[in-house]
């Protein structure tokens, strides 16, 4: 089949699949513990997409042009038997790349089985090296040493690793230079993510954003860096390489330098709703359709129609008012 494009001429290339809405962290920008308390009710198992349903959807999206899959959560390593899903997805014709985003707490337990199943790329979330700052940020008092040791272990297993750091003014911008130095030494790409107004529970405002320019100026005052070539159309991170070694840093600039015009990403929630934007207000219930007995051809028609009607460009249009008053789905639900 010919790859589909949306109303703004953007092809579909990436499918992010949330495999669970549960997480063992309570990061304030994603799952604040004031909202996701000990009595919070997560989705029951029968409402989650089964591995067979995820596999079927992935095959359909591959027919429509998707080349890259990323497994997210919540925390995806909390989904039982995840390596079995990796094995299924690795066999899909047309899929060229599969990655997984994790906070790393459970990584030592599962890294080898994930690697044996065929997974090669991990995106790790780590927002500080300072134990007090990181403990407060993750809402569980978990220390960075645990995550760092698990990163070392995953590297020894053979994974390619990138580390994501969400930067918030007044909270962890003092960790930018220590984080850069630590991962430069280990030849691990560190990506700085501007604090985004995902969902409606994270207390976002423009004043809390540390922009790409501000972070770049801090890094370049200490290290000599130069722009790196884009790897592929729709690449989110703006990457730079250090001149004195091959390590890189990246910037994900949803707030200060929007990349809506080349966005190729679709998102499938753990209960089977399709979202065409990270900042969407509502999704399209594909689980109901697949469980109603729709054929592959019928599902392809539905997904094609959703994408061809897509006109999302929220980051281009963001204002204080839209950020505050527009209802948006939570990041923990669709995996960021």
Secondary structure, DSSP 4 states (H G I P E B T S, - for coil): -PPPB-TTSPBP-EEEEE--S--S---TTTS-TTTS-TT--PPPGGGSPPHHHHHHHHHHHHHTT--EEEEESS-GGGSTTHHHHHHHHHT-TT--EEEEEE-STTHHHHHHHHHHHT--EEEEE---SSHHHHHHHHTS---HHHHHHHHHHHHHHT-EEEEEEEEBTTTTGGGHHHHHHHHHHTT-EEEEEE----SSSS---GGGB--HHHHHHHHHTTS-EEEPPP-STT--SEEEEETTSS-EEEEE-TTTS--GGG--EEEE-TTSEEESSTT-S--EEHHHHHHTT--HHHHHHHHHHHHHT----HHHH--HHHHHHS----HHHHT-
